[in-house]
Amino acid sequence: MLQLLASRGDLVLLRDSVEWEGRSLLKALIREIALKGEQVHVLGCEVSEEAFREGFDSDTNRRLVYHDVFRDPQGCAGIGGPLGALRACLRGADAGPCTLAVDSLSWLLLRAPCSALCQALRALGRGQLRVLGLLHEDVHGPGPVGALGSLAQVQVTVGGSAGGAVARVLRPKPRHRPTEQTHWFSVLPDFSLRFHKEPSLEAPLQHAPPAATADALAGLTFNIHLSEKEKEARDTLALPFHFSSEKQQSLLRPAPASSASQIFYEPDAEDYLDQEDPDDDLDV
Amino acid sequence: MAALTTGFYAASKGGAGDPTAGGSSGGKCSFRRKSPAPGSGGGVRWRSIAGTRPSVRNGQLLVSAGLPALDQLLGGGLAVGTLLLIEEDKYNIYSNLLFKYFLAEGIVCGHTLLLASAKEDPDDILQELPEPLHDDKYKKELDEVSSHKSQGELDISMKIAWRYQNLPKMEQDGPGSSSRFGHYYDVSKRMSQEMIHSVKCHRFFLPEEITSLPNVESCALTHGYTKLLHSIQRIISEEGFNGSCPQKKQKNILRIGIQSLGSPLWGDDICCADTPEHLHSLTKFLYVLRGLLRMSLSTCIITVPSHLIQNKAITARIRNLSDTVVGLESFLGGEKEANSLYKDFHGLIHIHQIPRLNSLIGDVSDMKDLAFKLQRKVFTIEVRDRSPSACVDSERK
C-alpha cells in the first residue's frame, strides 16, 4: 500500500463513513511512515491527544508532533481561525520531507469555507510535504467531497462487506488512465496493516458478465442471431450489383472512342425475353 | 503561412503585394478584386494572419482548435473573438488534453499565448505540450492503429456497398478545406524547448497574484476573477490586439487559456455548495470576458469542472454565456466502462452549442453520437456505431 504514498507533494484523501471508519487506517499509515524515520505532524481536531497516541509504540510516538485543537477549539481564533492552525502546524518543522496528517478535514470544512480550505491545502501541498487528510463522506454533500476529490492526487475510500474491510485506491494520473485498485486489509491492534487476498466469491461473479451484455440485446422483438447454416448461406449468396469480371475487364481495357458507350446486359435467371414487344400496341 | 489562404484571397494578395506580376500569378481568373494600392493605408485592409483562414460558409475568420476532428465538428474551426468552453470529464484527463492541443496549436502557428491557472504553474503546463507530427507520420500512426484492430477482429469489408469502403469515418469539411490548417500532435512526446520559447507567453498564476487573502471582497466578482480580467485587458491593450496601437508589423492572434475556472482554487464556491454565496461571480466574469474577446483578435479556451456544480441553473447560464460548448464524459470508473457497447472508446463527446455568428443558422453537425478514444499517440473522435449488429459483433470477439 505504501506505493501509493511514494510520491511527495501529494494530497492523499482518506474517505470513510459511519459504517467503515478510517481513523485506524490513518493511524496505520502514520505508523508506517514514522517507522521509515520521517517526522509526522498531526493536526488533531476530533479526538484527544491521549486517544490518538494510544496504541502506538514509543518510536512512533517520538516522531509524532501533535498539534492539539481538540482541547480548545476556539483557541485558534487568535492565529487566524482553523486554517491558520493548519498553516501553523508546519511552522516549527525541520527542513526535509515530512508528512502532515489532518484529522479531520471534515472538522475544517464545517468551520471554514471550502474554497479557502482548498486553496490552503494547495499552498501546503507544493514541495516536499505530503498531506494525509481524513474526510467523513456522509457529513458533507457531494459538492465539497467532489471538490476535495478533484484536488487530491490519491483517493482511498474505505468500505467493505461481510468479508472484511476494503480500501479502494484511486489515483488519477495525468496522462494515463486512472487506476483503481482494491485492497482487502485489516488493521491489527498495534496499527500494522495486513493485506488479505480477496475472499473467494466465485459464484456471484460468474453471473455478472453475461448480465452486462444481455442488457443491450434484451429488449429486441426480433431475432438477430444467425445460426451457422444461415451464416454460410448468407456468405455464399450472389449479390445483384456485384462487380462482375466482365465489367472489370471492360474497365481495365482502354476505353474506345467516347461516342460509343457500352451497355452490359446480363440476363437474369427469371428474365423473360419476349420477342413480341408488349408496347407495340400503344399508339404513342 | 501564406499558403493558408484560399484562392480568393490569394488573388487579392497577389494584387496587393506585386502589382506587376499580380495578373499572371494571381490565378486562373482575370477578375481582379478592386483593392487599394499598397501603402495607401486607407480603410481596413485584410492581410492574412498566420494560422487563420476564413470560413467557407460565412467568411468569418477561424483558428484551429488544435484537433482537426474537433475543427470539423465545430464547423471548420473556432471563430476569432469567441469563447470555447469545455466541460471537464470526471478526472480532468481528456479536457486537459484538449486544452494542451489548443495551446500547442498556438505555438505552432506563432500566436501569442496567455495562460491562466490556479492549480498548476503555467510554466509546468507549457512543458507538457504535445509535439507536432508531420503529415506522413500521422498517416502512419493511423494505419498502425487500424491494422492493430483488424488483427484482433474479423475484417468486415463491405460486400454490397464496396464503393464506400474507403470513405473516412468522419465527414470532411468540403473541397475548400486545406489540410494545412490544423496540425496533428503526438501525445507521447513533448514539444521542444526552442519551439515553446519561440512565441511570447504571458502567465497568470493565482497564488502569485494574490499573496494575501483580502479582507473585503468586491461585491460583484471574486478577487481572483477581477485580477484575471484586469490582466487580460492590460495585455490586450498593451500589445495592440484590439487595434489600439497602429502596428506596422503583422497582426497576430492572442490565445487565452484558463484552466479549471469555477473550481474552489479560484476562490469560487459554486462547486462546493448547493446555494453558493458567489452565485453570479462566474457568470459576470464570462460576460465581461466575452466583451473583451469580441473587441480584440483573440480566442479563449476555458475548462470548467461542471460535474461538480450542483446547481443546474448555473450550468445552463454558463453555457448560454459561452459561444461554443463541448462536454466530455469519460467512462472511467463509471458503470459504463463494463458495458460492451462502449468497449472501444474512452468516453463520449457532446457538442452542446455552436455559435451563430452573423448568420441565422448554426453549423450543427449531423452526427450527434460521438465518442472519443485516446490511443497511444493520437486522440480520435468517431461516430459511435449503435446498431444491434455491432453488439453482436463485439460479443463474438
Interface residues (C-beta under 8 A of the other chain):
Chain A: P113 C114 S115 A116 L117 C118 Q119 R122 A123 G141 P142 G143 P144 G146 A147 S150 L151 L170 P172 P174 R175 R177 P178 E180 A212 T213 D215 A216 L217 L220 I224 H225 L239 F241 F243
Chain B: Y91 N92 I93 N96 A118 K119 E128 K159 I160 W162 V187 P207 L213 S263 P264 L265 W266 G267 D268 D269 C271 C272 A273 D274 P305 H307 L308 Q310 L332 G333 A338 N339 S340 L341 H346 P388 S389 C391 V392 E395
